[in-house]
């Protein structure tokens, strides 16, 4: 059972809107542009999700598990289901973290919320970024950020990095 809180239902409703918008689309630059236009920085949806995710950390339903202390926390918000277009939705609160190398077997969609000036996730600032299926990387956060991770089918495969990536 995933943690709940007073504001989680409102967040779940907004996440369903995002997931409905993603449903059936290819994970590519076109989707990234769409998400940044419809749910990105400057939209009411982005502002409300930012507010709710911060509240979720305080209420204990977002970024609730310490991975490596207070500067690297994660927590699942939703399991893959029809309401989430078959995606799991994870939350992260990270500061200056280089995570474990992995492959996005079905792709990954991220909403980035900088909490410090200049914070980035894999070179992306505030807004959305999309990694296509079979893309691989070290998830890297510079400065402090909150992040939502949408994983089609909840799929992620941790791998040994190639020799030139270690």
LINDA-V487296 format. One record per backbone hydrogen bond with DSSP energy under -1.0 kcal/mol. CO is the residue of the C=O (numbers start at 1). NH is the residue of the N-H. Records with the same first field share a line. If there is no record, write none. Layout:
CO->NH, NH
This chain:
5->8
7->11
8->12
9->13
10->14
11->15
12->16
13->17
14->18
15->19
16->20
17->21
18->22
19->23
22->25
26->28
28->32
29->33
30->34
31->35
32->36
33->37
34->38
35->39
40->43
43->47
44->48
45->49
46->50
47->51
48->52
49->53
50->54
51->55
52->56
53->57
54->58
55->59
56->60, 61, 62
65->74
69->72
71->95
72->67, 68
73->93
74->65
75->91
78->89
81->86
82->85
84->87
86->153
88->151
89->77, 78
90->149
91->75
92->147
93->73
94->145
97->141
101->159
102->137
103->105, 157
104->134
108->131
109->150
110->129
111->148
112->127
113->146
116->119
120->142
121->124
124->121
127->112
129->110
131->108
132->135
135->104
137->102
139->99
140->122
141->97
142->120
143->96
144->115, 116
145->94
146->113
147->92
148->111
149->90
150->109
151->88, 154
152->155
157->103
162->165
